[in-house]
Amino acid sequence: MEHDINSHSAASERDPILQCTQRLQRLEKVVEELSDKPDGIPQDKEQMLMDSLDRIKSVEFDLEKTKKVLHATVMKQLEIAKLLEDLQESKCRQRRLFC
């Protein structure tokens, strides 16, 4: 019996039609397994994804607000820096006039 199995496997290695048939059988099995799986994602995972998306949108909104506040702060700092420069220049001019 072992001789039959060995001769059958040796014959299958040499027979391209038999090899193709075996490949087709494996492919059919894989297609069958895939077709048995559900089409969509489970409801709990979908809900988890939606919750994550909501958190991402919330973070994006917060970042946009923070960006606007930071921009306003930078503009105010630049304005203050300019006022300080002008103030120092005016003090220097006043000193020159009195000296």
Secondary structure, 3 states (H helix, E strand, C coil): CHHHHHHHHHHHHHCHHHHHHHHHHHHHHHHHHHHHCCCCCCHHHHHHHHHHHHHHHHHHHHHHHHHHHHHHHHHHHHHHHHHHHHHHHHHHHHHHHHC
